Amino acid sequence: MKVSVASTLLLAASAIAGRSPQHVNKKLPERMRREPANLPAVGLDKRTTNKKKHHIIPQNKNTTKYAVDGTKIPDVDFDIGESYAGLMPISSQKNASELYFWFFPSEDTQASDEILIWLNGGPGCSSLEGLLQENGPFLWQYGTYAPVKNNYNWNNLTNVIWVEQPAGTGFSSKGSTPGATSEEEVAEQFAGFWKNFIETFGLQHKKVYVTGESYAGFYVPYIANNFIQKNNSALYDVHGIMIYDPSISYDVVLQDIPAVSFVDNWSGLFNLNQTFMDDIHNRSDKCGYTSFLEEALTFPPKGLLPSPPNVDYSMPGCELWNDIFNAVSLVNPCFDIYQVATTCPLLWDVLGFPGSFDYLPEGASIYFNRTDVQKAINAPVQEWEECTGGILRKDTSEYTSLSVLPKVIEHTNNVIIGQGMLDYIISFNGTLAAIQNMTYNGAQGFSHGPQTWSDFFVPYHSELNQGDLAGSGVQGKWNTERGLTFATVQLSGHMIPQYAPSSAYRLVEKLLGRVKTLGTETNFSTQKGNFGNGLKFITANVTTD
């Protein structure tokens, strides 16, 4: 009999993960426990073979003071490779603010003329979160026993720098520089840091890619636009940006207006009673949310949207996002706004912040708060927290979809927005509504809706370890129009590199030009072997009774 694709992929996934159903007293067939030998892994050779030690970055007095010994990272029992970290001033002024960075040069020969910046959001959240739990060379995600090698380390693909910014975030110091009160000021201060960094490491004339997530929906477009306006290809040659689940429009557009449609789509994960569901539907209608969303999600758009209802949160009874959160938290006390499929118990996080919760069990410590860790990574010995309060508390800048984002699209014709479909804090319909009201490259929004979009394909692969597993095959949908690509990741929450690392890896390949489209059914560019899309092999080796 025929085996469905879904069944086939389930068998393959079980084989790779080595799952055991002992808790239900069921023995898996032997074929499901074998890892298919012909599936190549994603990482570069340097992760599995011993190579003669060499330096990618020239060693001199400017660079060696930032060098990190990759064999001496506390609790990490493997070499994380060549890297450089420390504080870099934003200007030449005395006692200027300094931004903390951790830079990993890449051994990929395709990366010789490029560099990628990663920024977490907040505002005030450390990009070391991204390094340790999303896309860095080693991972220590919440609920896991110890750090593991990251098969989907973005440094496999290109030169990557993680930066804690604005000043005052994480290890970064404010000095005597006035705190930024707008994204324009943030971008200008970052540009000063970037000039010093590039000149210190001799990285002039590189293609620059700026990436980030969440509140970096502000940071990334404003920094990219600042770089573009400087018109200096030696330092600021922006070739593309990518933002995941980004803040690009009004909070009411990204949260309250699409809240009811999100709950409808994931009703089984919210498990709210019918009385409550009827109430939020009625209020969505009365608040003008239902009609606004219907107009916003028209393809192609009929024209610019009116000002969103309740944009200043002055309408009583219309804060639906908060009301839904309060209700679902009674049903599921471990409900996570970043990934709505999460249930109890809370998992311990070495950064002290699993999902939506600030959680520090008695006797536990926060990784980057440890003195031995701080000394190993050239960080100042001080109190560190994942998200620092008081940063950009009075941000006066315009939302990026209404200001600088269209300019960056028009300049680069290479902008990617990724959306985790299990994300409640910034949901799909809200992001899409913001795009539909944005004019760029001579037209407004997308001309056709999600029902016509193409499948987002992630190559089949084996894994280097069971602490680092990621999906393959069709993972979502994508659409590209006039230089903007919007991609959904069906089983991801807010932090796509954390919840869906293989999808994020493919998105980086698209940004860097390693693949033409997100529908391309070819191996990852760092995947050894000639395996194609892998489906033929998997189906050919599945037997049925």
Residue pairs with C-beta under 8 A, 6 or more apart in sequence:
1 544
3 539
3 542
3 544
5 473
5 535
5 539
7 542
8 535
8 538
8 539
8 542
9 472
9 473
9 538
11 31
11 32
11 538
11 542
12 36
12 460
12 538
13 471
14 28
14 32
14 33
15 31
15 32
15 33
15 34
15 35
15 36
16 35
16 36
16 39
16 462
16 463
16 469
17 463
17 466
17 469
18 33
18 35
18 466
19 28
20 28
21 27
21 28
31 541
31 542
31 543
35 462
36 462
36 537
36 538
36 541
38 529
38 531
38 537
39 460
39 461
39 462
39 531
39 534
39 537
40 461
40 462
40 523
40 527
40 528
40 529
40 531
41 48
41 151
41 461
41 462
41 463
41 464
41 527
41 528
42 151
42 152
42 156
42 461
42 464
42 502
42 505
42 524
42 526
42 527
43 149
43 151
43 153
43 156
43 464
43 526
44 107
44 108
44 156
44 526
45 51
45 528
46 81
46 107
47 149
47 151
47 156
47 464
48 464
55 82
56 82
56 105
56 106
56 107
57 63
57 82
57 84
57 105
57 201
57 202
58 202
59 67
62 200
62 201
63 84
63 200
63 201
65 86
66 84
66 85
66 86
66 103
66 200
66 378
67 83
67 84
68 83
68 84
68 85
68 102
68 376
68 377
68 378
69 376
70 79
70 80
70 81
70 82
70 83
71 79
72 376
73 80
73 138
73 147
73 373
73 376
73 377
74 370
74 372
74 373
74 376
75 140
75 146
75 147
75 367
76 138
76 147
77 146
77 147
78 138
78 149
80 137
80 138
81 104
81 137
81 155
82 104
82 105
83 102
83 103
83 104
83 105
83 137
84 102
84 103
84 201
85 100
85 101
85 102
85 103
85 377
85 378
85 379
86 100
86 101
86 378
86 379
87 98
87 99
87 100
87 171
87 172
87 173
87 378
87 380
88 98
88 99
88 100
88 101
88 193
88 196
88 197
88 200
89 96
89 97
89 98
89 175
89 192
89 193
89 196
90 96
90 97
90 98
90 99
90 167
90 177
90 189
90 190
90 192
90 193
90 196
91 177
91 192
93 176
93 177
94 176
95 175
95 176
96 175
96 176
96 177
96 192
97 167
97 168
97 172
97 173
97 174
97 175
97 176
97 177
97 189
98 167
98 172
98 173
98 175
99 163
99 164
99 165
99 167
99 172
99 190
99 193
100 163
100 164
100 170
100 171
100 172
100 379
101 161
101 162
101 163
101 164
101 193
101 197
102 128
102 131
102 161
102 162
102 377
103 159
103 160
103 161
103 162
103 197
103 201
104 136
104 137
104 155
104 159
104 160
104 161
105 155
105 159
106 155
106 156
106 157
106 158
106 159
106 160
108 156
108 157
108 158
108 525
108 526
110 157
110 158
110 512
110 514
110 525
111 157
111 158
111 159
113 205
113 206
113 207
114 158
114 159
114 206
114 207
114 208
114 209
114 239
114 512
115 158
115 159
115 160
115 161
115 203
115 206
115 207
115 208
115 209
116 154
116 158
116 159
116 160
116 161
116 208
116 209
116 210
116 211
116 508
116 512
117 160
117 161
117 163
117 208
117 209
117 210
117 211
117 212
117 223
118 127
118 130
118 131
118 135
118 154
118 160
118 161
118 162
118 163
118 211
118 212
119 127
119 130
119 163
119 165
119 210
119 211
119 212
119 216
119 219
119 220
119 223
120 126
120 127
120 129
120 130
120 212
120 213
120 214
120 216
121 212
121 213
121 214
121 215
121 216
121 217
121 219
121 247
122 169
122 214
122 215
122 387
122 388
122 391
122 392
123 166
123 169
123 215
123 218
123 391
123 392
123 395
124 166
124 168
124 169
124 387
124 388
124 389
124 390
124 391
124 392
125 169
125 214
125 215
125 386
125 387
125 388
126 164
126 169
126 170
126 171
126 368
126 384
126 385
126 386
126 387
126 388
127 162
127 163
127 164
127 165
127 170
127 212
128 162
128 164
128 170
128 368
128 386
129 351
129 386
130 136
130 162
130 213
130 497
131 162
132 138
132 139
132 140
132 350
132 351
132 367
132 368
133 139
133 140
133 141
133 142
133 351
133 495
133 498
134 495
134 497
134 498
134 501
134 504
135 150
135 152
135 153
135 154
135 160
135 497
135 501
135 504
136 150
136 153
136 154
136 155
136 162
137 149
137 150
137 153
137 155
138 147
138 148
138 149
138 150
138 153
139 147
139 148
139 149
139 150
139 467
139 468
140 146
140 147
140 148
140 350
140 367
141 349
141 498
142 347
142 348
142 349
142 350
142 351
142 354
142 355
143 347
143 348
143 349
143 354
144 467
145 467
148 465
148 467
148 468
149 464
149 465
149 468
150 468
150 501
151 463
151 464
151 465
151 468
151 470
151 501
152 468
152 470
152 497
152 501
152 502
152 504
152 505
154 160
154 497
154 505
154 508
156 526
157 505
157 508
157 509
157 512
157 514
157 525
157 526
158 209
158 508
158 512
159 203
159 206
161 197
163 190
163 193
164 170
164 171
164 172
165 172
165 186
165 189
165 190
165 193
165 219
166 172
166 179
166 180
166 186
166 189
166 190
166 391
166 392
167 173
167 174
167 175
167 177
167 179
167 180
167 189
168 174
168 179
168 388
168 390
168 391
169 388
169 391
170 368
170 384
170 385
170 386
170 388
171 368
171 374
171 379
171 380
171 382
171 384
173 380
177 189
179 391
180 186
180 189
180 392
181 392
181 394
181 395
181 396
182 395
182 396
182 397
183 218
183 219
183 222
183 395
183 397
184 222
184 226
184 397
186 219
186 222
186 223
186 392
187 219
187 222
187 223
187 225
187 226
188 226
190 219
190 223
190 226
191 223
191 226
191 227
191 230
191 236
194 227
194 235
194 236
195 235
197 203
198 204
198 206
198 234
198 235
204 234
204 235
205 233
205 234
205 237
206 237
207 237
207 239
208 227
208 236
208 237
208 238
208 239
209 238
209 239
209 240
209 241
209 242
209 511
209 512
210 220
210 223
210 224
210 227
210 238
210 241
210 242
211 220
211 241
211 242
211 243
211 508
211 511
212 219
212 220
212 243
212 244
212 246
213 243
213 244
213 245
213 246
213 494
213 495
213 496
213 497
214 244
214 245
214 246
214 247
214 425
214 426
214 494
215 247
216 243
216 246
216 247
217 243
217 246
217 247
217 248
217 400
218 247
218 248
218 395
218 397
218 399
218 400
220 241
220 242
220 243
220 246
221 241
221 243
221 248
221 400
221 403
221 404
221 405
221 408
222 397
222 400
222 404
224 238
224 241
224 404
224 408
224 412
225 404
225 407
225 408
226 236
227 235
227 236
227 237
227 238
228 236
228 238
228 407
228 408
228 411
230 236
238 408
238 411
238 412
239 412
239 414
240 412
240 414
240 415
240 416
240 511
240 512
241 408
241 412
241 414
241 415
241 416
242 415
242 416
242 417
242 418
242 507
242 508
242 511
243 416
243 417
243 418
244 417
244 418
244 419
244 420
244 494
244 495
244 496
244 497
244 504
245 418
245 419
245 420
245 423
245 425
245 426
245 431
245 494
245 495
245 496
246 400
246 417
246 426
246 431
247 254
247 399
247 400
247 426
248 254
248 399
248 400
248 401
248 405
248 417
248 431
248 434
249 399
249 401
249 402
249 430
249 431
249 433
249 434
249 437
250 308
250 311
250 399
251 313
252 308
252 309
252 310
252 311
252 313
253 308
253 430
253 433
253 434
254 426
254 427
254 430
254 431
254 434
255 321
255 425
255 426
255 427
255 430
256 287
256 289
256 310
256 318
256 319
256 320
256 321
257 289
257 292
257 293
257 296
257 308
257 309
257 429
257 430
257 433
258 289
258 293
258 427
258 428
258 429
258 430
258 433
259 280
259 284
259 289
259 320
259 321
259 324
259 427
260 280
260 281
260 284
260 289
260 290
260 320
260 324
261 293
261 429
262 424
262 427
262 428
262 429
263 270
263 272
263 277
263 280
263 324
266 340
266 422
267 277
269 340
269 341
270 324
270 328
270 331
270 340
271 328
271 331
271 332
272 324
272 327
272 328
272 331
276 327
280 320
280 323
280 324
281 290
283 317
283 318
283 320
284 290
284 320
285 291
286 317
286 318
287 309
287 310
287 315
287 317
287 318
287 320
288 309
288 310
289 309
289 310
289 318
289 320
292 305
292 306
292 308
292 309
293 429
293 433
295 302
295 305
296 305
296 432
296 433
296 436
296 437
297 429
297 432
297 433
297 436
297 449
298 436
299 436
299 445
299 446
299 447
299 448
299 449
300 443
300 444
300 445
300 446
300 447
300 448
301 436
301 437
301 444
301 445
303 444
304 437
304 439
304 444
305 433
305 436
305 437
309 315
309 318
310 318
313 319
325 335
325 337
325 424
328 335
329 335
332 343
332 344
333 344
334 342
334 343
334 344
334 345
334 346
334 357
335 342
335 356
336 342
336 355
336 356
336 357
336 493
337 355
337 356
337 423
337 424
337 425
337 494
338 355
338 356
338 423
338 424
338 425
338 493
338 494
338 495
339 355
339 420
339 422
339 423
339 492
339 493
339 494
339 499
340 422
340 423
340 424
340 493
341 422
341 493
342 355
342 493
346 354
346 357
346 359
347 354
348 354
348 359
348 361
348 364
349 359
350 366
350 367
351 366
351 367
351 368
351 386
352 358
352 359
352 360
352 364
352 366
352 385
352 386
353 359
353 386
353 387
360 366
366 384
366 385
366 386
367 373
368 374
368 379
368 384
369 383
369 384
369 385
371 381
373 379
374 380
374 381
374 382
374 384
375 381
397 403
398 404
399 434
401 434
401 435
401 437
401 438
402 437
402 438
405 415
405 438
405 440
406 438
406 439
406 440
406 441
408 415
409 415
409 440
409 441
409 482
409 483
409 484
410 440
410 441
410 483
412 483
413 441
413 482
413 483
414 483
414 511
415 483
415 484
415 485
416 484
416 485
416 486
416 487
416 507
416 510
416 511
417 431
417 435
417 484
417 485
417 486
417 487
418 487
418 488
418 489
418 496
418 503
418 504
418 507
419 428
419 431
419 486
419 487
419 488
419 489
420 488
420 489
420 492
420 493
420 494
420 495
420 496
420 499
420 500
421 428
421 476
421 488
421 489
421 490
421 491
421 492
422 491
422 492
422 493
422 499
423 492
423 493
423 494
425 494
426 494
428 488
431 486
432 450
432 486
435 445
435 446
435 484
435 486
436 444
436 445
436 446
437 444
437 445
438 444
438 445
439 445
440 482
440 483
440 484
441 482
441 483
442 482
443 481
443 482
446 479
446 481
446 486
447 481
448 479
450 477
450 479
450 488
452 479
453 477
453 478
453 479
454 477
454 478
454 479
454 517
454 518
454 519
455 474
455 476
455 477
455 478
455 519
456 474
456 475
456 476
456 477
456 478
456 487
456 488
456 489
456 503
456 506
456 518
456 519
457 473
457 474
457 475
457 506
457 518
457 519
457 520
457 521
457 533
458 470
458 471
458 472
458 473
458 474
458 475
458 502
458 503
458 506
459 472
459 502
459 506
459 521
459 522
459 523
459 524
459 527
459 533
459 534
460 472
460 473
460 531
460 533
460 534
460 535
460 537
460 538
461 472
461 502
461 523
461 524
461 527
461 534
463 469
463 470
468 501
470 500
470 501
470 502
470 503
470 505
471 491
471 500
471 502
471 503
472 502
472 534
473 535
475 489
475 490
475 491
475 500
475 502
475 503
476 487
476 488
476 489
476 490
476 503
477 487
477 488
478 485
478 486
478 487
478 488
478 517
478 518
478 519
479 485
479 486
480 486
480 517
485 510
485 518
487 507
487 518
489 496
489 499
489 500
489 503
489 504
491 499
491 500
492 499
492 500
492 503
493 499
496 503
496 504
496 507
497 504
505 524
506 515
506 518
506 524
507 518
509 515
509 524
509 525
510 517
510 518
514 525
515 522
515 525
521 532
521 533
522 532
522 533
523 529
523 530
523 531
523 532
531 537
